[in-house]
Amino acid sequence: MNRVLFGLLLLSLSASQAIAGAPFDYARDAVRSLAAVKDATSGTPNIATMEPTEGLRALMRACVLQRTAIEAEGRRLEPYAASTDKKIAESAGLIIQAYALIAANLTAAVANMESLLNNPNRVLSEPGTASRENYELEARSQQAWTLLIKATATIAFALYDEQRLGPDGKLQRLRITKTEREALKAELVKGYGRAVTRGSTKDSRQNMVPGEMLWGFVTNPKWLDADAK
């Protein structure tokens, strides 16, 4: 075999094994991805002072930018969805699924606004249809974000060490070291800001909840580090 091809093959295999056997790498990249989605969905244009048509167009542009960013984050996690580590693969797959739902919802929102721009009188002539579409859009949006929050919990499941149970036969240890755990905390603060350290509250914004959930998990002293004695 050509030496260059052989070298590339070895490099490909080692990269695949790194993804499959590195829970910290997955958790770190998942946190970065979730934080990027939070950033993408945090800002909406202030249309209060805009002319109605201009405001609608601004909202459409914002939705398209958000969708593009979310789709990119799905692609970031695709290698992990193909991991030989079943827990990592399942977790990444669920997050990608949630991203796809949010992106689809943004596509529907853009289509609704485009329809309104093309036929401004539709709200008056078909009030029932417009109201139903808005209700369905809001319901799908809530469903998508709920799925993302549930999917976030699977990152924690991917970090549990099921091979090293406690004396009572229960989970007690993570698959990341103390150093990796501290690095993960730093990633959460970097991606979500210091506000993430307060944990989830009833006033938490939807796009902050994944980070706040993970902060509560990685700072819980109940879980031992992989290298703890």
N, C-alpha and C positions, 0 to 999 in steps of 0.2 A: 504493500500500500504506500502511496505517496506520503512522504514524511509530513508535508504540510497538512494534508487531509487527515492524517492520523492525529496530528496535534490538535486540529480543530475538533475532531471527534472526542478526544480526551477532554478538551475544554468544555464542550457541550455537555458531556456526561457529568463533569465535576460541577458545572453550574446547576444542572438538574438535581444533583444530590444535595447541593447547598440549599436549594429552595425546599427540597423535601425534608431536610433534617435540621432546619434552622427556624424554630418557632419564633425566636426574637426577630429575625429578619421579616417574617410575615407580620407580626404584631406591629413592628415599627412602620412598615410600608402601609399597613391598614390604617394606622393612626394618621399618617401623612395624607392618605387618600381621603379619609373622613373629614380631616381639617380643611382640605382643599374644597370639598363639597360645601362645608360650612361657609367658607369664604365666598364661594361662588353664589350662594343663595342668601347671603346676608344683606347685600345692597339692592334696593329697588329705587328706581328714579322717583324723585318728588314731582308728581304730575299735578299737584294742586294748583300751581300757578300757570300751568300750560293750557294752551288751547286744546279742546277734546281730541281732535285728530292727532295733533302732535304728541299728546300724552299717550294715546294708544300705540302709536308707532314706537315711542320710547320704551313702553312696556314690552312690546314685541321683541325689540332688540335685546332687552335685558333677558327675556326668556330664552332666546336663541343662544346667547352667551352662556347662560346657566346650563342649558342642555349640552352644549359643546364641552364644557368643563366636566360635567358629570360623566359623559360618555368617555372622555379621556381617562377619568379615574377608574372606570370599569376596565379599560384596557390595561391600566397599570397593575390590576390585580389578577388578570387572566393567567399569568404563569403559575400563580399559586393555586388557582382552580384546577390546574393540571398536575398538582403535586401528588406524589405517591403517599404523602402523609394524609390519611383520610380526614382527620379532623381539620387540618389546614384547608384541604380542598373543599370540604363541605362549607366551611365558614366563608371562604372567598367566594364560592358560588352563590351563597345567599346574599352577600353584600352586592355582588354584581347584579343579581336579580332585582334587588331593591333599587339600585341605580337605574336599571332599565325601566322600571315602573315610573320613577320620578321623571326621567327623560321623556317617556311617552306622554306623561301628563302635561309636561311643558309644551310638547308638540301640539297637543289638543288645545291648550290655552292659546297658542299662537294662531291656530286655525280659527278658533272662535273670534279672536280679535280681528283677524283678517276679514272674516265674514261680516263683522260689524262695520268695518271700514268700507267694505264694498256696498253694504246696504244699511246705512245709518238708521233708517226708519224701521228696521226689523224689530227693535226693542219695543216700539209702539204697536207695530202691526201684528207681532207674534210674541206678546209678553210671556205667555205660558211656556213656549219653546225655549226662549232665552233664559228664563228662570230655571227650567229643568236642566239645561246644559250647564249653567253655572253651579247648580247643586251637585250634579254628577261630577263635575270637575273638582269641586271641593272635597267630595267624598273619596274620589280616587287619590287625591293628593294626601289626604289623611291616611288612607290605606298604605300608600307608598312609604310615607315617613314612619308609620308604625312598624312596617316590615323592616325598614332600615335599623330602627332601634332594637328590634328583636334580633336582627342579624348581627348587630354589634356585640350582643351577649355571647355569640358563638366564638368571638375572638378569645374571650376568657376561657371557654371550654377547650379551645385549641392549645391553651397554655398549661392546662392541668396535666400533671404527671400521673397517669393511671397505673404505671408500673411500680411506683414506690408509695404504697399506701401506708397510712398510719397504723399503729397497733390495734386500733378498733376497726381496721379494714376500710376506713374512709379516706377520701382524698385529703391530702394535707400539704402537698408540695407542687411547685410549678416547674416547668421545663426551661426556665430562664434563670440565669445567675443573678446575684445581687447587683453586680455591675450593669448587667443588661436591664434589670428592673429599674435602676436609677436612670438609665438612658431612656427608657420608655416614658418615665415620668417627665423627663426633660422635653421629650418630643410632644407630650400632651400640653405642657405649658407653652411651648413654642408655637404649636398649632392653634391652641384655643385661648391663650392668654391666661393670666393669673386667676381669672374668674373660674377656670375649670376646677381649681382646688377646693371650691366650696361644695362640690358634688351636686347631684340632682336636687332641685327644689320644685315646688309647684309652680314657680314663676319662670322656670327654665324655658328658653326658646327651643323649638324642635331641633334645630340644627346644632344646638349645643349639647343636647342630651347624650349623644354617643360618647363624646369626650368626657363628660361628667360621670357617666357610668363606668368608663374604663379607669378613670382616676380613682373612683371608689374601690375598684377591684385591685389595682396594682398597689394601692396604699394600705390594703387590709392586712394587718399583721397575722391574721389567721393562716395565711398561705406562706409556707416556707420557701426560700429560694432553692434553686437546684443544688447550689454548693453549700447550703447550710448544714452544719454538723448535726 
